[in-house]
Amino acid sequence: MWQWLVIAPLVAASAAYAAWALMPAPTRLRFARWLAHRAAGGPAPLAGLAARLERAALPSGGCDSCPASRVATGADRKPPAR
């Protein structure tokens, strides 16, 4: 019987991790913000967990976060070569 007390939380945590990892990024961010809003007035450990999940859900890589992907505006732009 005591094995179930160990196995059940491990299976639940594994399922939650798999769902989080396979969830699309916008849905993951929306869920993290919802959880942070709900846990804001609650116990400190739950609010801390919600804040960490929200930071983890924010985009942290790819073309959108690279400054080289932004088009420069102004006079320092060169005309295209012929």
N, CA, C and O of each residue as an XYZ file, in Angstrom:
328
protein
N       0.824     -1.202      0.000
C       0.000      0.000      0.000
C       0.868      1.266      0.000
O       0.520      2.249     -0.656
N       1.966      1.253      0.711
C       2.784      2.468      0.795
C       3.414      2.811     -0.551
O       3.762      3.966     -0.795
N       3.567      1.787     -1.449
C       4.129      2.077     -2.766
C       3.224      3.027     -3.549
O       3.707      3.863     -4.312
N       1.914      2.895     -3.357
C       0.976      3.771     -4.049
C       1.133      5.218     -3.598
O       0.892      6.141     -4.376
N       1.532      5.418     -2.359
C       1.752      6.785     -1.872
C       2.969      7.428     -2.519
O       3.076      8.654     -2.568
N       3.878      6.611     -3.012
C       5.055      7.130     -3.701
C       4.801      7.217     -5.210
O       5.154      8.207     -5.851
N       4.192      6.184     -5.760
C       4.009      6.093     -7.207
C       2.973      7.099     -7.723
O       3.189      7.720     -8.764
N       1.868      7.266     -7.021
C       0.794      8.150     -7.503
C       1.274      9.595     -7.681
O       1.005     10.182     -8.729
N       1.975     10.197     -6.707
C       2.479     11.563     -6.954
C       3.519     11.627     -8.071
O       3.572     12.612     -8.807
N       4.352     10.582     -8.206
C       5.339     10.575     -9.287
C       4.666     10.516    -10.656
O       5.083     11.209    -11.584
N       3.643      9.704    -10.783
C       2.924      9.613    -12.051
C       2.198     10.924    -12.343
O       2.197     11.389    -13.483
N       1.586     11.519    -11.335
C       0.891     12.799    -11.523
C       1.873     13.895    -11.925
O       1.583     14.679    -12.829
N       3.024     13.960    -11.269
C       4.032     14.970    -11.614
C       4.583     14.737    -13.021
O       4.824     15.696    -13.756
N       4.783     13.492    -13.397
C       5.274     13.185    -14.745
C       4.253     13.575    -15.805
O       4.614     14.114    -16.851
N       2.988     13.304    -15.537
C       1.935     13.678    -16.485
C       1.833     15.192    -16.608
O       1.639     15.706    -17.710
N       1.960     15.915    -15.499
C       1.903     17.374    -15.540
C       3.096     17.929    -16.316
O       2.942     18.872    -17.091
N       4.272     17.361    -16.117
C       5.453     17.816    -16.855
C       5.302     17.552    -18.350
O       5.625     18.417    -19.164
N       4.815     16.366    -18.720
C       4.636     16.033    -20.137
C       3.607     16.964    -20.776
O       3.804     17.428    -21.899
N       2.519     17.235    -20.070
C       1.504     18.145    -20.605
C       2.083     19.544    -20.779
O       1.812     20.198    -21.786
N       2.872     20.014    -19.820
C       3.493     21.339    -19.893
C       4.472     21.418    -21.059
O       4.490     22.408    -21.790
N       5.283     20.384    -21.235
C       6.300     20.400    -22.279
C       5.695     20.293    -23.675
O       6.241     20.855    -24.625
N       4.586     19.587    -23.813
C       3.978     19.393    -25.124
C       2.923     20.437    -25.459
O       2.426     20.473    -26.585
N       2.580     21.277    -24.508
C       1.576     22.313    -24.721
C       2.145     23.401    -25.644
O       3.321     23.743    -25.523
N       1.340     23.949    -26.556
C       1.834     25.055    -27.386
C       2.235     26.256    -26.522
O       1.647     26.490    -25.466
N       3.224     27.001    -26.968
C       3.773     28.102    -26.175
C       2.738     29.160    -25.791
O       2.744     29.587    -24.636
N       1.853     29.611    -26.677
C       0.861     30.613    -26.242
C      -0.089     30.089    -25.169
O      -0.467     30.821    -24.254
N      -0.471     28.824    -25.285
C      -1.350     28.223    -24.274
C      -0.618     28.088    -22.950
O      -1.192     28.331    -21.888
N       0.651     27.702    -23.012
C       1.454     27.561    -21.799
C       1.603     28.908    -21.092
O       1.506     28.981    -19.867
N       1.839     29.977    -21.865
C       1.975     31.308    -21.276
C       0.643     31.776    -20.684
O       0.616     32.357    -19.599
N      -0.456     31.525    -21.394
C      -1.773     31.905    -20.884
C      -2.085     31.172    -19.575
O      -2.589     31.778    -18.630
N      -1.788     29.875    -19.518
C      -2.019     29.102    -18.299
C      -1.136     29.604    -17.158
O      -1.599     29.711    -16.022
N       0.123     29.912    -17.445
C       1.035     30.385    -16.407
C       0.576     31.734    -15.853
O       0.646     31.965    -14.646
N       0.108     32.617    -16.724
C      -0.393     33.912    -16.252
C      -1.675     33.756    -15.449
O      -1.878     34.461    -14.459
N      -2.542     32.839    -15.866
C      -3.768     32.572    -15.106
C      -3.422     32.045    -13.716
O      -4.005     32.474    -12.721
N      -2.468     31.111    -13.653
C      -2.064     30.547    -12.366
C      -1.410     31.604    -11.486
O      -1.646     31.630    -10.278
N      -0.594     32.475    -12.069
C       0.042     33.544    -11.291
C      -1.001     34.513    -10.743
O      -0.875     34.992     -9.616
N      -2.021     34.801    -11.534
C      -3.092     35.701    -11.078
C      -3.885     35.061     -9.946
O      -4.242     35.730     -8.977
N      -4.160     33.770    -10.068
C      -4.932     33.069     -9.035
C      -4.133     32.895     -7.744
O      -4.705     32.931     -6.655
N      -2.818     32.708     -7.859
C      -1.988     32.424     -6.691
C      -1.391     33.672     -6.072
O      -0.653     33.571     -5.092
N      -1.686     34.843     -6.609
C      -1.059     36.080     -6.119
C      -1.381     36.338     -4.651
O      -0.510     36.802     -3.915
N      -2.574     36.061     -4.211
C      -2.937     36.317     -2.822
C      -2.833     35.096     -1.931
O      -3.187     35.151     -0.753
N      -2.355     34.009     -2.477
C      -2.294     32.749     -1.741
C      -0.991     32.577     -0.977
O      -0.259     33.540     -0.745
N      -0.714     31.346     -0.592
C       0.523     31.058      0.140
C       1.768     31.384     -0.686
O       1.751     31.301     -1.914
N       2.818     31.747     -0.013
C       4.051     32.177     -0.686
C       4.664     31.090     -1.570
O       5.107     31.414     -2.672
N       4.716     29.824     -1.158
C       5.317     28.821     -2.054
C       4.542     28.656     -3.364
O       5.144     28.464     -4.420
N       3.214     28.730     -3.299
C       2.413     28.598     -4.510
C       2.591     29.816     -5.408
O       2.652     29.677     -6.629
N       2.674     30.999     -4.825
C       2.903     32.216     -5.617
C       4.296     32.185     -6.252
O       4.464     32.617     -7.392
N       5.280     31.684     -5.533
C       6.627     31.564     -6.090
C       6.679     30.579     -7.243
O       7.355     30.818     -8.244
N       5.958     29.459     -7.098
C       5.896     28.472     -8.167
C       5.221     29.065     -9.403
O       5.676     28.846    -10.526
N       4.145     29.811     -9.201
C       3.443     30.429    -10.328
C       4.338     31.437    -11.037
O       4.323     31.518    -12.265
N       5.113     32.202    -10.282
C       6.025     33.170    -10.898
C       7.118     32.461    -11.700
O       7.486     32.914    -12.784
N       7.635     31.357    -11.174
C       8.662     30.599    -11.896
C       8.098     29.988    -13.173
O       8.775     29.963    -14.201
N       6.860     29.496    -13.115
C       6.234     28.938    -14.309
C       6.009     30.014    -15.364
O       6.177     29.762    -16.557
N       5.631     31.208    -14.928
C       5.418     32.296    -15.881
C       6.734     32.698    -16.545
O       6.763     32.946    -17.751
N       7.823     32.765    -15.775
C       9.129     33.076    -16.371
C       9.559     31.988    -17.348
O      10.150     32.280    -18.388
N       9.261     30.729    -17.014
C       9.641     29.625    -17.893
C       8.810     29.608    -19.170
O       9.275     29.123    -20.201
N       7.592     30.129    -19.114
C       6.710     30.115    -20.286
C       7.010     31.236    -21.261
O       6.607     31.163    -22.422
N       7.704     32.264    -20.818
C       8.025     33.376    -21.711
C       9.010     32.922    -22.777
O       9.885     32.104    -22.492
N       8.888     33.436    -24.004
C       9.833     33.042    -25.048
C      11.240     33.507    -24.692
O      11.450     34.653    -24.295
N      12.195     32.601    -24.841
C      13.559     32.950    -24.446
C      14.565     32.681    -25.552
O      15.770     32.676    -25.298
N      14.114     32.464    -26.731
C      15.055     32.196    -27.802
C      14.385     32.332    -29.148
O      13.207     32.678    -29.243
N      15.142     32.058    -30.173
C      14.597     32.134    -31.516
C      14.810     33.498    -32.136
O      15.492     34.353    -31.572
N      14.232     33.689    -33.274
C      14.450     34.913    -34.051
C      13.852     36.152    -33.391
O      14.385     37.252    -33.543
N      12.754     35.986    -32.662
C      12.109     37.150    -32.061
C      12.946     37.802    -30.964
O      12.828     39.005    -30.732
N      13.781     37.030    -30.296
C      14.560     37.598    -29.209
C      15.928     38.107    -29.651
O      16.644     38.712    -28.854
N      16.303     37.872    -30.910
C      17.615     38.292    -31.402
C      17.549     39.733    -31.901
O      16.688     40.050    -32.722
N      18.432     40.615    -31.433
C      18.402     41.995    -31.910
C      18.763     42.124    -33.388
O      18.396     43.117    -34.017
N      19.465     41.157    -33.955
C      19.847     41.228    -35.368
C      18.653     41.034    -36.287
O      18.729     41.369    -37.469
N      17.549     40.500    -35.770
C      16.390     40.267    -36.622
C      15.541     41.518    -36.806
O      14.637     41.529    -37.641
N      15.812     42.554    -36.056
C      15.028     43.784    -36.165
C      15.599     44.666    -37.270
O      16.815     44.788    -37.416
N      14.723     45.269    -38.032
C      15.141     46.144    -39.134
C      15.511     47.502    -38.563
O      14.745     48.103    -37.811
N      16.684     47.972    -38.925
C      17.139     49.282    -38.449
C      16.432     50.377    -39.230
O      16.264     50.283    -40.446
N      16.024     51.407    -38.522
C      15.401     52.547    -39.179
C      16.328     53.738    -39.070
O      17.101     53.850    -38.119
N      16.249     54.618    -40.034
C      17.071     55.821    -39.970
C      17.956     55.964    -41.186
O      17.832     55.221    -42.160
N      18.864     56.945    -41.113
C      19.707     57.296    -42.246
C      20.885     56.344    -42.426
O      21.533     56.378    -43.472
N      21.180     55.510    -41.459
C      22.354     54.656    -41.559
C      22.098     53.390    -42.393
O      22.980     52.540    -42.513
N      20.917     53.269    -42.957
C      20.620     52.116    -43.812
C      21.249     52.309    -45.180
O      21.210     53.407    -45.735
N      21.827     51.249    -45.725
C      22.469     51.313    -47.027
C      21.460     50.894    -48.104
O      20.620     50.027    -47.863
N      21.543     51.507    -49.283
C      20.665     51.082    -50.377
C      21.102     49.703    -50.881
O      22.264     49.329    -50.724
N      20.196     48.959    -51.474
C      20.573     47.632    -51.976
C      21.593     47.738    -53.116
O      21.557     48.682    -53.906
N      22.488     46.777    -53.191
C      23.513     46.755    -54.236
C      22.890     46.343    -55.561
O      21.976     45.518    -55.596
N      23.392     46.928    -56.665
C      22.867     46.600    -57.989
C      23.652     45.552    -58.649
O      23.339     45.161    -59.774
